[in-house]
Amino acid sequence: MYRICTLFVLIISCILLSGESGMAQSKLKNGIYAKFDTSKGEIICLLEYQKTPLTVTNFVALAEGTKDLGGGAKAKGDRFYDGLKFHRVIPDFMIQGGCPLGTGTGGPGYTFPDEIDPSLTHSKPGVLSMANSGPGTNGSQFFITHVATPWLDGKHTVFGHVVSGMDVVNKIEGDDLLNSVEIIRVGEDAENFVTTQESFDTLLANLDGNKREKELAALEEEQDLIKKQWPKAITTPSGLKYVVVEEGEGDSPKSGSVVTVHYTGKLLSGKKFDSSYDRGEPIDFPVGQGQVIKGWDEALLGMKKGEKRVLIIPSDLGYGPAGRGPIPPNATMIFDVELVDFQ
């Protein structure tokens, strides 16, 4: 009798759990969703397929096995995410999965560019975003946030958010299993959204083309702004621009000379990111030895003691596509520089 009662309770529990899951799905509005079946329960995320179509196509195609892979433990036709682990869990930060090796070093055998939409930010718990190792290195790994993480904006592609199961996200521990990922399409537009290798290739080509057009337009706008603000700027063969604000005296430092420099660094928008003047202490370093950005080395080797210049440094003479700290990728930087002394 006890066994019968126990079996009855288990059956009823399964029915109730199934019913709760079904009710959650039945309330979904039109869109594409990913249902994560994990060791701790189910998580349902809305996927932003209209704002980040390339990223969502990649994720859905991997989940459903319709994406070509670059070799490894998984092959086309396999449901890529099924059976993987949440290999990285940091409390009060995020849970991360999608690595076929379970170490954080694996992927699908290819990478694709970032697809940053400014309206999608890491502004709340439950944000679904792509993990990467730098710009343009997206693959299969993703993370879901526990809290707002605004410092990740512009560096990681947000492509969805949790609509059900945030309590499950908070329960996930390291090495918990991702049993399966099921894609749910609700509505005609979602049903018609194609997620194949061919659609991925088309979106990738369009993204590259649109990105290049935007980059050229932004560059032209930037150059117009520089011409208006510093019309007398001198341009060197490397692309460095400068304006002499106050003449110096004597010789210029040679490569290897230790220079003493005061400076204020700003973005083209005028936002200040660093200043030795604010700290009340200049910096010392050997010039021309690659210990500072290329734009600085070039400019300081042509300055005289006491000289002050405005330096307009393009990104390839600065921090390039990687950026650094508060300096975003591909940023032009403006420096007010004073060569205090050199030895």
N, C-alpha and C positions, 0 to 999 in steps of 0.2 A: 504493500500500500504506500509506504514511504517513497519507494522508487517511482511509483506512478505519479505521486504528488510533485516530486522533484522534477520529473520530466515535463509535467504539465506547466509548472512555473517557468521552466526554461523555454518552452514553446511560446508561452504568453509573452515572455520578455523579448524574444526574438521578433514576435509580431509587432510589439509596441515599438521597438527600435526601428524596425523596417517602416512602420507607419510614420514615425517621426521624420525619418529620412525622406520618405515619399512626400510628406506634407511640406517639408522645406523646399523640395524641388518643385512642387506644384505651385508655390508662391513666387517662383522666379519670373521676373519680367523678361521681355524680349532681350536677347543677347546670347553671347557664347560664354559658357562657364566651364571651369575645371573642378571636378570633384576629386579631392585627394582622400583616398582611404588609407589611414595610417594606423599604427599600433595603438594610438590613443583615441581614435575616432575619426570622424569625417570633417573635412574642411571644404567649403565651396567658395570659389573665387570667381568674380566677374572678370572677364578678359576684355581689355580695351582694343578690340580688333579694328575699330575705325580710326583710332588715333595712333596705334602702333601695329599696323597690319603685318609688317615683316616679322616682328618679334613674336606676335601671336601665331602667325603661320608656322614659324619654326617650332614653337612650343607644342602646338596642337599636332603638327605632323610627326613630331617625335613621340608624343603620347599615343598616337594612333598607328604609328609604324609606317607612315607614308613618305618618309624623308630619307634621301640617300645619306649614308654615313661614310666617314673616312676611314673605316676599319676599326678594329678593337673588339671589345667584349660583346657589343651589340651589332645587329645587322638590320638592313632595311626589311620591314615586315615585323620586326620585334616591337613590342610596346616598350619604348626606351626606358620610361621611368618606373615601370612595374618592378618591384622587388629591391629598389635601391634604398639607401639609408639617408637619414638626415645626419650627414657626417659632421656638421658644424653647428653647434647650438651655443649661443652666448646669452645668458639670462639678461632680461631687460634690454635686449638689443634685437636679436633676430634668430630665426632658424634657417638653415641652408641645406639644400639637397640638390639632386640632379647630377652627381658625379658617379659614373659607372664603376670607378675604382674604389669609391668610398673614402678617398683621401683628400679630396679637394683639388687634385691635380689632373683629373680626367675630364673628358668631354666627348663630343660626337665625332671628332676628327676634322673639324673645320671651325672657322670663326666668322662672325659677321659684324657689321658696324653697329654703333649705338643708334638708337632711334628716339632721341629725347624730345618729348612733347612738354612745353613749358607749363601746360595746365595740369600735368600729372606729376605730383611731387611726393616726397617721403614725409608727408605732413601729419601722419596719424598712425596708430597701430593697424596692423593687417594689410600693409602695402605689399604687393607682390612685385618683385623687381629682379632684374638680371644681375647675377654675380659676374664679375670679370676680374682680370688681372691688369687692366689698363684700358685706355680708349680703343674701341674696335675689336675687343677680344671676347665678345659674347659667344656662347656655345649652347650648353644644356643646363648649366647650373643656375639656380634661382634662390631667392631668399624671401621670407615673409617677416615683416617687422613686428616686434613687441610694442614698440613705442615710436613716436615721431623721430626721424633721423634726417633732419634737413641738410646736414653736411654732405649727404650723398647725392643731393640734387645736382643734375647736370653731369654726374659721373656714372650713374647707373640708370638703365632704362626701366622706368615704371611701366608695367603692362597689365596691371590688374589690382584688385583688392578683395579682401575677404568679405563675403556677405553672410556667411553662416559658419560657425565653428571656431570663432576666435578663442573660445575657452580651450579648444583642442590645441590650437597653436601654442597657447601658454603652458600646456602640459607636456609638449614634446620635449624629449631629452635626447642627448647625443646617442647616435646609432639606433634610434627608433626607426622602424621600417615604414617606407612608403609602399604599401602593398600594391596600389594601382592608382592610375590617374584616368578618370573617365571624363570625356568631353561631352557637354550637354549643350545642344543648340535649341534655342527657343525663338520662334518667329521666322518669317520668310527670309529676311536679310541674313540672319545667322545661318540658316540652312544653305543659303547660296554662297556663303563665304568658303572659297576653295582653299584647301590646305594641302598642297602637293609640292613635289620638288619643282615642277614647272612654275607654279604660282610664286613660290619662294624666289626663284631665279628672276622672274619678271619684276617682283617688288624690289629685289636687291638692285637691279639695274636702274629702276626708277629712282630709288633712294640715292644711289651714287650720282645720278644725273642732277636731281634736285639739290642735293647737297653741294655739288660743284657750282651750280647756278647761284645758290644762296651765298656761298663763300665769295664768289666773284663780286656779287652785288654789295656784300658787306665790306669787302676790301675797297671797292670804289668809293663807298660812302665814307669809310675811314680816311682814305687819302684826301677826299674833299675837305673833311673836318680839319685835318692836319694843315692843309694849305691855307685855310681860313685863319686858323689860330696862330700858326707860325709861318707867315708868308716869306720870311727871309731865311728860313732854315736851309742849311747847306746839306746836300746829300752826298755821301761817299760811295765809292763803287760797290761796297758791301750792302748798301741799303740803309745804313745808319744815317740818321738826320740829327743835326745839332744847331743850336743857336748860342753864340758867345754872348753872355750877359755882362760879364766883367773881365777885362783883359788881365792876364797874368804877366809875370816878368821872368826873364832868364831862360834857362834851358828847359827842355821837356825830359821827363823820366825815360830811362831805357828799360828794355825788357829785363826783369829781375829786380829792378829798383823797388824798395819798399815804400809805398805811397800811403799818405794819411789823407783820408777822404771823408768829407761830410756830404750827406745826401738826403733827399726825400724822394720816395718812389710812389708813383700814382698810376692807376689805370687810365686809359684814354677818357673814361667817363668822369675823371677827376677824383675818384675814390682813392684815398691814401692807404697804402698797405704796409709801409715801413718808413722810418725816419731816424737817422742818427741825431738829427737836430733835436728831436723830441726826447731822446735819451740823454742829450747833453754830452755826448762823447763820440768823436769820429772813429772810423775803423782803419786798421792798418793791414796791408797785405802786399805780397810781391806782384807787381803788375806784369801782364804779358805771359803769365805762367799757367793760365787756365784755371785759376782758383776762383774766378768770378765769371759772370756771363761774358760772352764774346763782345757784346756791344760796349761793355765797360772797359775791357782790355784795350780795344781799339781806340776809344775816345780818350782815355787817360794818357795813353802813349803820345797823343798829340797835344796835350794841354801843358800849360806852364804853371809854376807855383803861384798860388793865389787866384788862378783863373776859375771863373764860374760859368757853367754851361747848362743849357737845357738839352737833355739827350732824348731823342725819340727813337726807341729801340724796337724794331720789328721782331716778331716772335722767333724767327730763325736765328736771331742774334741774342735771344733771351732764353725762355724756358720751353719754347716749341710746343708741339702737340700734347705733351705730358702735363704742362703747367706745373705749378708748385705752390702748395699751401693756399693762400688767398688769391693767387694769380691763376686765372683759368687757362685752359688750353688755347694755344694760338693767340695769346694776348699781346698787343702792342703796349709797351710800358713807357712812361714818361718819368725821367729823373731830373731833378735839380741837383747838380753835382758841383762840389767845390774841391779843388785840389789844394788842400791845406799845406802840405809839405811832401817831400820825398827825399830818400837817402840812397 
